[in-house]
């Protein structure tokens, strides 16, 4: 019987298609290469543990996959003596495979204490004799395990190369500071350009539930539909400025990065992005550091899911009359870095906005670059992190087999600029006290004030007290940061 079972498992593994030569790390399954959506069907249903459960120690997983012959399970693991790569590696939790019963029932066990503490994604893959296949991403939270997260001890190479200084950091290791409008808090939960998620973004005090929580040293954004009869659930969004545009803005040259993970399922859409304006009206630039589109195969409507090779990165030029109005790259992310997907494990997504080039990074590896647009040069930007579910993306939503829920975990966010955290106000929102014409800087103040003028790279140009009234200062053409007492402005002299 043992020999027969081993032979069946071996034959099943032969049925699993080999991955491309570029990606030898997944011998069984590829999220994006040569996907034929007709081959996919949603077969896997988890019996226990429940999706998003807390686990530790020996953990038993039971599932059913009707019509399937065999299965296997994978999970990303921290560096070990056998696999010392600092980025970790993909661990096969079932090296001998899983033979399913005629009913489709299957099970396996693993020791969670040997895996990373915190968010885990157990990827269960199954296939039928006819070649039909399915993938189930089982999100769990490991209460024990190996600590392998947090802000690095070193600054990112892109920030170091540009001579930038740490301006903002949040490790989410303290009580969260999020309010509906951002007043009196670090973050606002209200998108200023409209609610673009199919499951709407809600505030922390929403009667349907607060989507935000601090879990150990993570910000967890929970998307939930608690009423199965409701048309939509709820999810979360945060911005570094409040609804009036006050808060943390950053002026180029600057570098921003965020480390997170989320689930790839039908409708999930995690993002880290920036804007150069606070309202829907003005023209400006949108920098999408990552837009992840979840879901493989066909969705419940019979249409194709995104089947994305990784994520989309790029810049939109809103309201500027450009054609095309955006530049982007559709990144096959498993060709880069540690060869894992955005839902497989944590990754760090970064963007450097320079005066000449705007460059995007994945785990400190340059992946896309273009000339910095004039609006990014002339206007500061703020950042946003969100877990949209369907909506403006146009993709279907179906999280029913995940008990109508999914989680995004944010490990940290860091920002670097030339000034180490000076709050730069957008030019469009200055009060008229600091203006320019020709090659002259005009200052108009009610009383004596301390004036500091910096070049865009942070070098001090002028620092002196000026009397009340109007002061004119001739300067060479270029961009300057002007600090008048506690107010800071970015301005351009022609």
C-alpha positions as CSV (number, residue, x, y, z in Angstrom):
1,X,0.0,0.0,0.0
2,X,2.8,2.4,0.9
3,X,4.5,1.7,-2.5
4,X,1.2,2.3,-4.3
5,X,0.6,5.6,-2.5
6,X,4.1,6.8,-3.3
7,X,3.7,5.9,-7.0
8,X,0.4,7.8,-7.1
9,X,1.9,10.9,-5.6
10,X,4.9,10.7,-8.0
11,X,2.5,10.5,-10.9
12,X,0.6,13.5,-9.7
13,X,3.7,15.5,-9.4
14,X,4.6,14.6,-13.0
15,X,1.3,16.2,-14.0
16,X,2.3,19.5,-12.5
17,X,3.7,21.7,-15.3
18,X,7.3,22.8,-15.0
19,X,7.9,26.5,-14.5
20,X,9.8,28.7,-16.9
21,X,13.6,28.5,-17.0
22,X,13.7,32.0,-15.6
23,X,12.0,30.9,-12.4
24,X,13.3,27.5,-11.0
25,X,11.9,28.2,-7.5
26,X,8.3,27.0,-8.1
27,X,8.3,23.6,-9.7
28,X,4.5,23.3,-9.4
29,X,2.8,26.6,-9.9
30,X,3.2,30.0,-11.5
31,X,1.0,32.9,-10.9
32,X,1.4,34.4,-14.3
33,X,3.5,32.6,-16.9
34,X,1.5,30.8,-19.6
35,X,-1.7,31.1,-17.6
36,X,-4.6,29.5,-19.5
37,X,-7.7,30.6,-17.6
38,X,-9.8,27.7,-18.9
39,X,-7.6,25.3,-16.9
40,X,-8.6,26.9,-13.6
41,X,-11.6,26.1,-11.3
42,X,-12.3,27.1,-7.7
43,X,-12.2,23.7,-6.1
44,X,-10.4,24.1,-2.7
45,X,-12.4,24.8,0.4
46,X,-10.7,25.1,3.8
47,X,-12.2,23.1,6.7
48,X,-9.7,24.1,9.4
49,X,-8.1,26.2,10.6
50,X,-10.4,29.1,9.6
51,X,-9.0,31.7,7.3
52,X,-7.0,34.4,9.2
53,X,-6.7,32.2,12.3
54,X,-4.0,32.6,14.9
55,X,-1.7,29.5,15.0
56,X,1.4,28.2,16.7
57,X,3.3,25.0,17.0
58,X,2.1,21.9,15.0
59,X,-0.8,23.1,12.8
60,X,-3.1,20.7,11.0
61,X,-4.8,21.9,7.8
62,X,-7.8,20.1,6.5
63,X,-9.5,20.9,3.2
64,X,-11.6,19.5,0.4
65,X,-11.0,19.9,-3.4
66,X,-13.7,18.1,-5.3
67,X,-12.5,16.6,-8.6
68,X,-8.8,16.9,-7.8
69,X,-6.3,14.1,-7.5
70,X,-3.4,15.6,-5.5
71,X,-2.1,18.7,-3.8
72,X,0.9,20.3,-2.2
73,X,1.5,23.3,0.0
74,X,4.2,26.0,0.1
75,X,5.1,28.9,2.5
76,X,7.8,31.5,2.4
77,X,10.4,31.0,5.1
78,X,13.0,33.1,6.7
79,X,16.7,32.3,6.1
80,X,17.9,29.0,7.6
81,X,21.2,27.2,7.8
82,X,20.3,25.1,4.8
83,X,19.0,28.2,2.8
84,X,20.9,31.2,4.1
85,X,19.6,33.7,1.5
86,X,18.8,36.9,3.5
87,X,15.6,37.3,1.5
88,X,14.3,33.9,2.6
89,X,13.1,31.0,0.4
90,X,10.1,29.1,-0.5
91,X,9.6,26.1,1.8
92,X,7.7,23.0,0.6
93,X,5.5,22.0,3.5
94,X,4.5,18.7,1.8
95,X,7.7,17.4,0.0
96,X,6.0,14.1,-0.7
97,X,2.8,15.6,-1.9
98,X,-0.7,15.1,-0.7
99,X,-2.9,12.3,-2.1
100,X,-6.5,13.3,-2.0
101,X,-9.3,10.9,-1.1
102,X,-11.9,10.1,-3.7
103,X,-14.1,12.6,-2.0
104,X,-11.4,15.3,-2.5
105,X,-10.6,15.4,1.2
106,X,-6.9,16.2,2.1
107,X,-4.8,17.3,5.0
108,X,-1.3,18.1,6.0
109,X,0.6,19.4,9.1
110,X,3.5,21.8,9.6
111,X,5.4,23.2,12.5
112,X,4.5,27.0,12.6
113,X,7.3,27.6,15.1
114,X,9.9,27.1,12.3
115,X,8.2,29.7,10.0
116,X,8.2,33.5,10.3
117,X,6.2,35.0,13.2
118,X,3.3,37.2,12.2
119,X,1.4,37.0,8.8
120,X,1.8,33.7,6.9
121,X,0.4,32.8,3.5
122,X,0.1,29.0,3.1
123,X,-0.4,28.4,-0.6
124,X,-2.3,25.2,-1.4
125,X,-2.1,24.0,-5.0
126,X,-4.1,21.2,-6.4
127,X,-4.6,19.6,-9.8
128,X,-6.9,17.1,-11.4
129,X,-6.0,14.2,-13.8
130,X,-7.5,16.3,-16.6
131,X,-5.2,19.2,-15.9
132,X,-7.7,21.5,-14.0
133,X,-6.0,23.3,-11.2
134,X,-6.6,25.6,-8.3
135,X,-4.7,27.7,-5.8
136,X,-5.9,28.7,-2.3
137,X,-4.0,31.4,-0.4
138,X,-4.7,30.6,3.3
139,X,-3.8,33.6,5.4
140,X,-2.8,32.8,9.0
141,X,-1.2,34.7,11.8
142,X,1.7,32.9,13.5
143,X,1.8,33.8,17.2
144,X,5.2,32.1,17.7
145,X,7.8,31.4,15.0
146,X,10.9,33.4,14.0
147,X,10.8,37.2,14.2
148,X,11.7,38.4,10.7
149,X,10.4,41.9,10.1
150,X,10.7,45.6,11.2
151,X,12.6,48.6,9.9
152,X,16.1,47.7,8.8
153,X,19.1,49.0,10.7
154,X,20.5,50.6,7.5
155,X,19.1,53.3,5.2
156,X,17.9,52.4,1.7
157,X,20.7,52.6,-0.9
158,X,18.7,54.9,-3.1
159,X,18.3,57.4,-0.3
160,X,22.0,57.1,0.6
161,X,23.1,57.6,-2.9
162,X,21.1,60.8,-3.2
163,X,22.4,62.2,0.2
164,X,18.9,62.3,1.7
165,X,18.0,62.4,5.4
166,X,15.3,60.5,7.2
167,X,12.2,62.6,7.3
168,X,9.5,60.3,8.4
169,X,9.2,56.7,9.8
170,X,6.4,54.6,11.2
171,X,7.1,51.0,12.3
172,X,3.5,50.7,13.6
173,X,4.8,49.5,16.9
174,X,2.8,52.1,18.9
175,X,-1.0,52.7,19.1
176,X,-2.4,53.7,15.8
177,X,-3.1,57.4,15.1
178,X,-5.8,57.4,12.4
179,X,-8.9,59.5,12.3
180,X,-11.7,59.9,9.8
181,X,-10.6,63.3,8.6
182,X,-7.0,63.2,9.8
183,X,-7.4,66.0,12.3
184,X,-5.3,65.5,15.4
185,X,-3.9,62.2,14.0
186,X,-1.0,61.0,11.9
187,X,-3.2,59.7,9.1
188,X,-6.6,60.4,7.5
189,X,-8.9,57.5,6.5
190,X,-10.7,59.6,3.9
191,X,-9.4,59.6,0.3
192,X,-9.5,63.2,-1.1
193,X,-10.2,62.0,-4.7
194,X,-13.3,60.0,-4.0
195,X,-14.0,56.5,-2.7
196,X,-12.7,54.3,-5.5
197,X,-13.0,50.9,-3.8
198,X,-15.8,48.6,-4.6
199,X,-15.9,47.7,-0.9
200,X,-15.9,51.3,0.4
201,X,-13.1,52.7,2.5
202,X,-14.5,53.5,5.9
203,X,-13.4,55.5,9.0
204,X,-12.2,53.9,12.2
205,X,-15.6,54.7,13.9
206,X,-17.7,53.1,11.1
207,X,-20.7,51.2,12.6
208,X,-19.8,48.2,10.4
209,X,-16.4,47.9,12.1
210,X,-13.0,49.5,12.2
211,X,-10.8,48.2,9.4
212,X,-7.6,49.3,11.2
213,X,-5.8,47.6,14.0
214,X,-2.3,47.3,15.3
215,X,-1.2,43.6,15.5
216,X,2.2,43.3,17.1
217,X,4.3,45.6,15.0
218,X,2.1,45.7,12.0
219,X,-0.8,47.9,10.7
220,X,-3.5,45.5,9.7
221,X,-6.1,46.7,7.2
222,X,-9.0,44.2,7.3
223,X,-11.4,44.1,4.4
224,X,-14.6,42.4,5.6
225,X,-18.2,41.7,4.6
226,X,-19.9,40.7,7.8
227,X,-23.4,40.6,6.3
228,X,-23.5,37.9,3.6
229,X,-26.6,39.6,2.1
230,X,-25.0,43.0,1.8
231,X,-23.9,44.1,-1.6
232,X,-20.4,45.2,-0.3
233,X,-18.1,45.0,2.6
234,X,-15.7,47.6,4.0
235,X,-12.0,48.2,3.9
236,X,-9.4,50.8,4.7
237,X,-7.3,53.7,3.3
238,X,-4.7,56.0,5.0
239,X,-3.1,59.3,3.8
240,X,-0.3,61.3,5.3
241,X,-2.4,64.5,5.1
242,X,-5.8,65.5,6.5
243,X,-8.9,66.4,4.5
244,X,-7.8,70.1,4.4
245,X,-4.4,69.2,2.9
246,X,-2.4,69.7,6.1
247,X,0.1,67.1,7.2
248,X,3.2,65.4,5.8
249,X,4.3,66.6,2.4
250,X,7.7,65.8,0.8
251,X,9.6,67.8,-1.8
252,X,12.0,66.3,-4.3
253,X,14.6,65.1,-4.2
254,X,12.9,62.5,-1.9
255,X,12.6,58.8,-1.5
256,X,9.6,56.9,-0.1
257,X,9.2,53.2,0.7
258,X,6.7,50.8,2.2
259,X,7.0,47.2,3.2
260,X,3.8,45.1,3.2
261,X,2.0,41.9,2.1
262,X,-1.6,41.1,1.2
263,X,-3.6,38.3,-0.3
264,X,-4.1,37.6,-4.0
265,X,-7.7,36.8,-4.4
266,X,-10.6,37.9,-6.7
267,X,-10.9,41.7,-6.2
268,X,-7.9,42.5,-3.9
269,X,-6.0,45.6,-4.9
270,X,-3.3,46.7,-2.4
271,X,-1.5,50.0,-3.2
272,X,1.2,52.4,-2.1
273,X,1.1,55.6,-4.0
274,X,1.6,59.4,-4.0
275,X,-0.1,62.6,-5.3
276,X,1.1,66.1,-5.8
277,X,-2.3,67.7,-5.0
278,X,-4.9,67.3,-2.3
279,X,-8.1,67.8,-4.3
280,X,-9.7,66.3,-7.4
281,X,-9.4,69.6,-9.3
282,X,-5.8,70.7,-10.0
283,X,-3.5,69.0,-12.5
284,X,-0.7,67.0,-11.0
285,X,1.2,63.7,-10.9
286,X,0.1,60.4,-9.4
287,X,3.0,58.0,-8.6
288,X,1.9,54.4,-8.2
289,X,4.7,52.7,-6.4
290,X,2.7,49.4,-6.5
291,X,-0.7,48.5,-7.7
292,X,-1.3,44.8,-7.1
293,X,-4.2,43.1,-8.8
294,X,-5.3,39.9,-7.1
295,X,-6.8,36.8,-8.6
296,X,-5.9,34.1,-11.1
297,X,-7.9,32.0,-13.5
298,X,-11.5,32.9,-14.1
299,X,-13.8,34.7,-11.6
300,X,-17.3,33.8,-10.7
301,X,-18.7,35.8,-13.6
302,X,-16.9,33.6,-16.0
303,X,-14.5,36.4,-17.0
304,X,-10.7,36.4,-16.6
305,X,-9.2,37.5,-13.4
306,X,-6.2,39.8,-13.7
307,X,-3.7,36.9,-13.9
308,X,-1.1,39.6,-13.3
309,X,2.6,38.6,-13.6
310,X,3.4,40.8,-10.5
311,X,2.2,44.4,-10.2
312,X,1.9,47.6,-12.1
313,X,4.2,50.6,-11.4
314,X,4.2,54.0,-13.0
315,X,3.2,57.6,-13.1
316,X,-0.1,59.3,-14.3
317,X,0.0,62.9,-15.5
318,X,-3.5,64.1,-14.5
319,X,-5.1,67.0,-16.2
320,X,-2.0,68.0,-18.2
321,X,-3.1,67.3,-21.7
322,X,-0.3,64.8,-22.2
323,X,-0.6,61.9,-24.7
324,X,-0.1,59.4,-23.4
325,X,-1.2,60.5,-20.0
326,X,0.9,57.9,-18.1
327,X,4.1,55.9,-18.2
328,X,4.2,52.5,-16.6
329,X,5.7,49.0,-16.4
330,X,3.8,45.8,-15.9
331,X,6.4,44.0,-13.7
332,X,6.8,40.3,-13.7
333,X,8.1,40.5,-10.2
334,X,9.3,36.9,-9.8
335,X,12.0,37.8,-12.3
336,X,13.4,40.2,-9.8
337,X,15.0,40.0,-6.4
338,X,14.0,37.0,-4.3
339,X,11.6,35.6,-7.1
340,X,8.5,35.8,-5.0
341,X,5.0,37.3,-5.5
342,X,3.6,40.3,-3.5
343,X,1.2,37.9,-1.7
344,X,3.8,35.3,-1.0
345,X,5.8,37.4,1.5
346,X,6.7,40.9,2.5
347,X,8.4,43.1,-0.1
348,X,9.6,46.7,0.1
349,X,8.3,49.0,-2.6
350,X,10.1,52.3,-3.1
351,X,10.3,55.4,-5.3
352,X,12.9,58.1,-5.7
353,X,11.7,61.4,-7.0
354,X,14.7,63.4,-8.2
355,X,14.9,66.6,-10.1
356,X,16.0,64.7,-13.3
357,X,14.7,61.2,-12.9
358,X,11.9,59.3,-11.1
359,X,12.9,55.8,-10.3
360,X,10.9,52.9,-8.8
361,X,12.4,50.1,-6.7
362,X,11.4,46.6,-5.6
363,X,13.5,45.4,-2.6
364,X,16.1,48.0,-3.4
365,X,16.4,46.8,-7.1
366,X,15.7,49.4,-9.7
367,X,12.7,48.3,-11.9
368,X,11.5,51.4,-13.8
369,X,12.6,54.9,-14.4
370,X,11.5,58.0,-16.4
371,X,12.2,61.7,-16.6
372,X,10.7,63.6,-13.6
373,X,7.6,65.5,-14.7
374,X,7.4,69.2,-14.2
375,X,4.6,68.9,-11.6
376,X,6.7,66.5,-9.5
377,X,9.5,69.0,-9.6
378,X,7.4,72.0,-8.7
379,X,5.1,70.5,-6.1
380,X,5.6,68.4,-3.0
381,X,3.8,65.1,-2.6
382,X,2.0,63.1,0.1
383,X,1.7,59.3,0.4
384,X,-1.2,56.9,0.7
385,X,-1.6,53.2,1.6
386,X,-4.8,51.3,0.9
387,X,-6.4,47.9,0.4
388,X,-9.1,48.5,-2.2
389,X,-11.4,45.7,-3.1
390,X,-12.6,45.9,-6.7
391,X,-14.3,49.2,-7.7
392,X,-12.5,51.6,-10.0
393,X,-10.1,48.8,-11.0
394,X,-13.0,47.1,-12.8
395,X,-12.1,43.6,-11.6
396,X,-14.8,41.3,-10.1
397,X,-15.0,40.8,-6.4
398,X,-15.5,37.3,-4.9
399,X,-14.1,36.5,-1.5
400,X,-16.8,34.1,-0.5
401,X,-14.5,31.1,-0.1
402,X,-12.3,33.2,2.2
403,X,-15.3,33.8,4.5
404,X,-15.7,37.3,2.8
405,X,-12.5,38.7,4.3
406,X,-8.9,39.4,3.5
407,X,-6.0,41.2,5.3
408,X,-3.2,43.6,4.3
409,X,-0.3,43.9,6.7
410,X,1.9,46.9,6.6
411,X,5.3,46.5,8.3
412,X,6.6,50.0,8.0
413,X,6.8,53.2,5.9
414,X,9.9,55.5,5.6
415,X,10.5,58.8,3.8
416,X,13.8,60.6,3.1
417,X,14.3,64.1,1.8
418,X,16.9,66.9,1.8
419,X,15.5,68.5,5.0
420,X,14.9,65.6,7.3
421,X,11.2,66.2,7.9
422,X,10.5,69.9,7.3
423,X,6.8,70.2,6.4
424,X,6.8,71.6,2.8
425,X,3.5,73.3,1.8
426,X,2.3,73.0,-1.8
427,X,2.9,76.1,-3.9
428,X,-0.8,76.1,-4.8
429,X,-1.7,76.5,-1.1
430,X,0.7,79.3,-0.1
431,X,-0.9,82.4,1.4
432,X,0.8,85.0,-0.9
433,X,3.5,85.8,1.7
434,X,6.2,84.2,-0.4
435,X,6.0,84.7,-4.2
436,X,8.3,85.3,-7.1
437,X,8.5,87.2,-10.3
438,X,11.4,87.1,-12.8
439,X,14.5,86.4,-10.8
440,X,13.2,88.0,-7.5
441,X,11.9,86.4,-4.4
442,X,9.2,88.5,-2.7
443,X,8.5,88.3,1.0
444,X,5.5,90.0,2.6
445,X,5.2,89.7,6.4
446,X,3.3,91.5,9.1
447,X,6.3,91.6,11.5
448,X,10.0,90.8,11.7
449,X,10.8,87.2,10.9
450,X,13.6,84.8,10.5
451,X,14.1,84.0,6.8
452,X,16.0,80.9,5.6
453,X,16.4,80.1,1.9
454,X,17.7,76.7,0.9
455,X,18.6,75.2,-2.5
456,X,16.5,72.2,-3.5
457,X,19.4,70.0,-2.4
458,X,19.3,71.4,1.1
459,X,22.3,73.8,1.0
460,X,21.7,77.0,2.9
461,X,21.7,80.1,0.6
462,X,20.4,82.9,2.9
463,X,19.6,83.1,6.6
464,X,18.8,86.4,8.2
465,X,16.1,88.3,10.1
466,X,14.0,90.6,7.9
467,X,11.8,93.5,9.0
468,X,8.0,93.5,8.7
469,X,6.7,94.6,5.4
470,X,7.9,93.7,1.9
471,X,11.4,92.3,1.2
472,X,12.7,91.6,-2.3
473,X,15.7,89.2,-2.8
474,X,17.2,88.6,-6.2
475,X,18.3,84.9,-6.8
476,X,19.5,82.8,-9.7
477,X,16.8,80.8,-11.5
478,X,15.9,77.5,-9.9
479,X,13.9,75.9,-7.2
480,X,14.2,77.0,-3.5
481,X,12.9,76.0,-0.2
482,X,11.9,79.2,1.8
483,X,11.4,79.0,5.5
484,X,9.7,82.0,7.1
485,X,9.6,81.4,10.9
486,X,7.8,78.1,11.2
487,X,6.2,78.1,7.7
488,X,8.0,76.4,4.8
489,X,7.4,76.9,1.1
490,X,8.8,75.5,-2.1
491,X,9.0,78.1,-4.9
492,X,10.5,78.4,-8.4
493,X,12.4,81.5,-9.8
494,X,12.5,81.8,-13.5
